[in-house]
């Protein structure tokens, strides 16, 4: 599976949150369609079938991206110190 970039993943999560909130506040056919589209996009992006799985996978990916950044910063510090 090709992993999404952190930027793309955060954008998909933000869009999902926005349309989910809008649909919860004022449900319409349009908001339902937007929520379905955002949910589908997020699920495809992280390779899952349900929104609960997608959110869990997105959280795990964001933690991984953070850990990778931290490891890269440590490596950079070691390189600069040498």
Secondary structure, 3 states (H helix, E strand, C coil): CCCCCHHHHHHHHHHHHHHHHHHHHCCCHHHHHHHHHHHHHHHHHHCCCCHHHHHHHHHHHHHHHHHHHHHHHHHHHHHHHC
